Amino acid sequence: MIVSELIEFLKMQDQGATVEVVEHKSGKGYYDQGGNANKQDFDPLKHVDYIDLRENPYVKEGDPRHNKRFLFLGEIDG
């Protein structure tokens, strides 16, 4: 899904609903080795990661990330 498709999808949703994302924190001990995931209210300062790999010399043709851009919403190991 690209951003413009996401916008159209969001237009069809309840415009008064609170947006939540998943935050993942790495585990610190034996019993939480996989870490912990929780829902949090979306905070654009904390839960947005944009990566532009166009013209990146280290991502070669044939790599599925070649010449692409990614917008990640949520948090991993925050």
C-alpha positions in Angstrom: 0.0 0.0 0.0 1.3 3.5 -0.8 0.5 6.7 1.1 -2.2 7.9 -1.3 -4.0 4.5 -0.9 -3.7 4.8 2.9 -5.2 8.3 2.8 -8.2 7.0 0.8 -8.6 4.1 3.3 -8.5 6.5 6.2 -11.1 8.7 4.6 -13.6 5.8 4.9 -13.0 5.3 8.6 -14.7 7.0 11.6 -13.1 10.4 11.6 -13.5 10.7 15.4 -11.7 7.5 16.2 -8.4 7.6 18.1 -5.5 6.2 16.0 -3.4 3.6 17.8 -0.2 1.9 16.8 1.9 -1.0 18.2 5.0 -0.3 20.2 7.5 -3.1 20.6 10.1 -3.1 23.4 12.9 -5.7 23.5 12.9 -8.1 26.3 15.3 -7.8 29.2 15.1 -11.1 30.9 14.6 -14.9 30.4 10.8 -14.7 30.6 10.4 -11.9 28.0 13.0 -12.8 25.4 10.6 -11.9 22.5 10.0 -8.5 24.0 6.7 -6.9 24.7 4.1 -5.3 22.4 1.5 -2.7 23.5 -1.0 -0.5 21.8 -0.3 3.3 22.1 -2.0 6.4 20.9 -0.3 7.5 17.7 2.3 10.2 18.2 3.8 11.4 14.9 6.9 12.6 16.7 7.6 9.1 18.1 5.8 6.6 15.8 6.9 7.6 12.2 10.0 6.4 10.4 10.6 7.4 6.8 13.4 5.9 4.7 14.3 6.9 1.2 16.5 4.4 -0.6 16.4 6.0 -4.0 19.9 6.7 -5.2 21.4 4.8 -2.3 24.6 3.3 -3.6 24.5 0.4 -1.1 21.1 -0.9 -2.2 21.8 -2.6 -5.5 19.5 -3.6 -8.4 17.9 -6.9 -7.5 17.5 -6.0 -3.9 13.7 -5.7 -3.1 14.4 -2.3 -1.5 16.2 -0.9 -4.5 14.9 2.6 -5.5 12.1 2.5 -3.0 10.7 4.7 -0.1 9.2 3.4 3.1 6.9 4.9 5.7 6.8 2.9 8.9 4.1 3.6 11.5 4.7 2.2 15.0 7.8 1.5 17.1 10.3 -1.3 17.3 12.7 -1.5 20.2 11.8 2.1 21.3 
